[in-house]
Amino acid sequence: MNEVNTILKKLTETLEARKKDDPTKSYTASLYRDGLEAILKKVNEEAFEAIIAARKGDNKELVHEVADLWFHTLVLLAHKNLSVEDVLTELSRREGMSGIEEKQSRVPKVK
């Protein structure tokens, strides 16, 4: 297993464990307690901060903010009982496919 997979696996295990932790002692547990809207708010906030860092041209800050964004996105996945593997499976499915082709392969949404 490469280093990236090892880090993601450990983080995923930690996030699952935090679901059972005391929300007064764990930031992540408090996010789970506060629910989907609180988690979505953090994902949105971190995405915005990453955009600002990119616009400023501050690569160090950008890496920091993207790490925050990834973390909160992983919290969101765990909250929805999804995993990194689910996302990697989808990325693997798309590999070698053009963006236009990928969009055309999606099941149309009912309006």
Buried (B, 14 or more C-beta within 10 A) or exposed (E): EEEEEEEBBEBBEEBEEBBEBEBEEBEBBBBBBEEEEBBEEBBEBBBEBBEEBBEEEEEEBBEBBBEBBBBBBBBBBBBEEEBBEEBEEEEEEEEEEEEEEEEEEEEEEEE
